[in-house]
């Protein structure tokens, strides 16, 4: 199987003094605290070959220049110590100096980001120039194309700090670049990296969501109409993880990963429903090319005060899951009807492998739907401590 692995982090909100411990677990005051060190040590212990480190922004906290510098150096250290060849990163609203404090260079939301060291978000001068001039840029990789979008580009003006934005002209410019430049070679899939979410996420706070990027729906529509292959969108900002499919009029909607926060102290509304997390995303290139949609799996790791880093126990994004499946729950039911009968009332171990293969690319919501359908059809399911299905049989068998 040909595959690509991403390490995804987001919303560090890096602290630089003792008082910042109230807002971030990652505190870099001259040296990295134990929390920051534990991240590197734990990921190293996984012994994975990671192709790209992806960060969705909010490296800093509240527009603090020193906070950003410390967090950006930490991200580069993470890349170096884990021997990850590629780094893709965008700024968030907390990275821009969108608060009109006294700054020696005068008020400019992006000035400190443009002149920091190491250079941000790329080492390449031309890519940085394009990113800061047009609020997006394109990067070609062996098996995928990536587009990095600055959804905080208008922060510092009026009420813009309250939400993200992708200007209609920016979406059109990206579309024109892809369809008309001749520079974009078709790949297995396309990656869009941004900080704000392109669609509302009212399920998080059960309230109106005004923080999404203005113009997000127009962007999604344009990307799908380009017909250049499937899209995988990764964003942060909400500190609440989920994986879903975008609203679409086609049968190949973009897959959207909302990344939780790596290290921010979580606010009361979500602290008992999620955790500080990072993600290993594995894209199956063979299945992706075969199906025309991004197919893969994810592993979620969270921080526990007692045990440290561990596979996720959070309900919103479990330890293991997938995305991109074309197999419906009814197809699973039909398959079980051929495997179970009055003489063979349950399957487990190797007998279960075919079913597990069929559902390995199910999202958590799709898996929940399958479980309900199995129960409606009088099947009983047993799971292990990591929520993996280990047995399926008839109820009361």
PENOR-V942282 format. One line per field, one symbol per residue. phi: phi as a letter, one per 30 degrees, with the letter a starting at -180 (. if undefined). psi: psi as a letter, one per 40 degrees, with the letter a starting at -180 (. if undefined). burial: # if it has 16 or more other C-alpha atoms within 10 Angstrom, else .. A space follows every 10 residues. Layout:
phi=???
psi=???
burial=???
//
This chain:
phi=.dbbccccba hdhecbaedd ddbbdcbbci bddddddddd dddeddhccc dbcbbcjhdc bhiddddded dddddddeed dchcdbbbbb dcdddddccd ddbdcidaec edddcdbddb cbdddddddd dddciaacbc becacbbcbc dcdcdjchcd ddacabdedd eddddddddb dicccebdac cccacdddbe bdddchadcc cdddiddddd ddddddhcjd cbcbbbidib dabacdeacc cbdddbccdd ddbddddedb dccbadbbbc cccddddddd cibdbabbbc bbcceccida eecdddbddb aaajdccded ddeddddccc adcbdabahd ddedddddcd cddedddedd edddddcicc bcbcdciddc abaddid
psi=hhihhhhhii gdfhieidde eeeiehhggd ihiddddddd ddddeefigh dhhhheafda hfehdddddd dddddddddd defhdihhii iadedigehg ihhdeihhde ddddeihiih eidhdddddd dddeeiihhh ideihihhhg eedeiehbed eeiihhiddd ddddddddde deehhhadih hhhidiheii geedefihhe eihheddddd ddddedfeii hhhhibdefh iihaiihiei egiihhhhha hdeihiidde deeaihiiih hhhhdddddd eeihhaiihh hihhddeahi iheiddhadi aaieiehidd dddddddedi addgeiiibd dedddddded fhiddddddd ddddddefii hiiadeehhe ihaiif.
burial=...####### ######...# ..######.. .#..##..#. ..#......# ########## #####.#### ##.##..##. .#.#..#### #########. .......### .##......# ##....##.. ##.#####.. ...####### ######...# #.#####..# #..##..#.. ......#### #########. #..#...... #######.## #.##...### ########## ######.... .######### ######.... ...####### #####.###. .######### ###.....#. ####.##### ######..#. .##..#.... .....##... .#..##.### ####.##..# #.##....## #........# ####...
//
